[in-house]
């Protein structure tokens, strides 16, 4: 399940062929800024350059937001699929501080009993705090039963 940017591969190849020099210069400048500048200003410069490249490539802010939304949705779908597929191997840990942790190979949930939300980590990266739905509740229950 990849995400579609509404452009085909040939469009991207053509864009890179037409703009390779500008993209190369931007990458070199980014590399130099990251290596030389040691302050918050560095990240401001990096942000301006990245935004400049995005604007130059013809994307709008809405396109960029859409890409972020698609990536987040894809991560959520993969995490849910992992929850379903890995439930039989899930472990439940009472952390002793009023919280619990459920772990599988790729998913980790942190929550508080009685709360309706859990923090979800997928492959070591926090992807959000989600309300406990049927899928998450089934994973928690299965992890408790796995003992």
C-alpha positions as a printed Julia matrix, in Angstrom:
147×3 Matrix{Float64}:
   0.0     0.0     0.0
   1.94    3.02   -1.18
   0.6     6.52   -1.32
  -0.23    8.19   -4.6
   0.8    11.78   -5.22
  -1.41   12.02   -8.3
   1.67   11.96  -10.5
   2.97    8.94  -12.35
   6.59    7.8   -12.3
   7.29    9.35  -15.71
   6.23   12.78  -14.45
   8.71   12.53  -11.57
  11.51   11.35  -13.87
  10.82   14.26  -16.22
  10.77   16.73  -13.31
  14.15   15.46  -12.05
  15.63   15.54  -15.55
  14.47   19.12  -16.08
  15.5    20.39  -12.63
  18.44   18.23  -11.59
  20.87   21.14  -11.34
  18.63   23.21   -9.07
  17.88   20.18   -6.9
  21.59   19.33   -6.68
  22.47   22.92   -5.7
  19.71   22.89   -3.06
  21.0    19.61   -1.62
  24.58   20.92   -1.47
  23.4    24.13    0.24
  21.34   22.08    2.71
  24.31   19.86    3.46
  26.58   22.89    4.0
  24.04   24.61    6.25
  23.56   21.5     8.36
  27.35   20.96    8.66
  28.36   24.58    9.34
  25.55   26.39   11.15
  25.1    25.17   14.72
  22.04   27.07   15.93
  18.3    27.24   15.51
  18.94   29.51   12.54
  20.2    26.39   10.76
  16.77   24.8    10.87
  15.11   28.01    9.74
  17.41   28.11    6.7
  16.77   24.42    6.01
  13.01   25.04    6.24
  13.19   27.98    3.85
  15.18   25.94    1.32
  12.82   22.96    1.54
   9.76   25.21    1.19
  11.47   26.92   -1.75
  12.01   23.57   -3.47
   8.4    22.57   -2.82
   7.09   25.86   -4.21
   9.46   25.63   -7.18
   8.26   22.09   -7.93
   4.69   23.35   -8.27
   3.23   21.91   -5.08
   0.93   24.01   -2.96
   0.73   23.97    0.82
  -2.48   21.95    0.48
  -0.6    19.32   -1.58
   2.06   19.05    1.13
  -0.6    18.76    3.85
  -2.3    16.09    1.77
   0.92   14.11    1.51
   1.35   14.29    5.3
  -2.23   13.1     5.81
  -1.73   10.22    3.38
   1.48    9.15    5.11
  -0.19    9.29    8.54
  -3.17    7.3     7.27
  -0.85    4.7     5.73
   1.03    4.33    9.04
  -2.27    3.94   10.9
  -3.47    1.26    8.47
  -0.18   -0.65    8.8
  -0.32   -0.42   12.61
  -3.9    -1.73   12.67
  -2.97   -4.59   10.34
  -0.02   -5.42   12.63
  -2.31   -5.35   15.69
  -4.63   -7.87   14.08
  -1.86  -10.09   12.72
   0.35  -10.07   15.81
  -2.28  -10.31   18.57
  -1.5   -13.96   19.28
   2.05  -12.98   20.33
   1.12   -9.81   22.25
   2.31   -9.31   25.81
   0.59   -7.29   28.53
   2.65   -5.58   31.22
   1.28   -3.8    34.27
   3.88   -1.08   34.77
   3.16   -0.71   38.49
   2.49    3.02   38.22
  -1.14    2.7    37.17
  -0.31    2.27   33.48
   0.03   -0.7    31.17
   2.0    -1.6    28.07
   0.97   -3.99   25.32
   3.72   -5.08   22.96
   3.86   -7.03   19.73
   6.69   -7.31   17.24
   5.79   -3.98   15.59
   3.22   -2.27   17.81
   3.4    -0.91   21.34
   0.47    0.55   23.25
   0.77    2.63   26.44
  -2.33    3.41   28.41
  -4.12    3.71   31.72
  -6.83    1.23   32.71
 -10.25    2.84   32.43
  -9.04    5.55   30.07
 -10.45    5.48   26.54
  -7.18    6.41   24.81
  -3.79    4.79   24.3
  -0.5     6.04   22.91
   0.37    3.99   19.84
   3.92    3.33   18.68
   4.57    1.54   15.4
   8.04    0.14   14.77
   9.45    2.34   17.53
   7.88    5.6    16.34
   4.96    7.28   18.07
   2.16    7.67   15.56
  -0.4     9.2    17.87
  -2.85    8.84   20.71
  -5.88    6.89   19.58
  -9.25    6.19   21.11
  -9.66    2.57   22.08
 -11.79    0.98   19.36
 -12.74   -2.67   18.89
  -9.39   -3.56   17.26
  -7.31   -2.02   20.04
  -9.53   -3.5    22.75
  -9.21   -6.93   21.12
  -5.41   -6.58   21.14
  -5.39   -5.58   24.83
  -7.71   -8.45   25.75
  -5.66  -10.95   23.74
  -2.43   -9.72   25.34
  -3.95  -10.19   28.82
  -5.06  -13.68   27.87
  -1.61  -14.54   26.51
  -0.51  -14.07   30.1
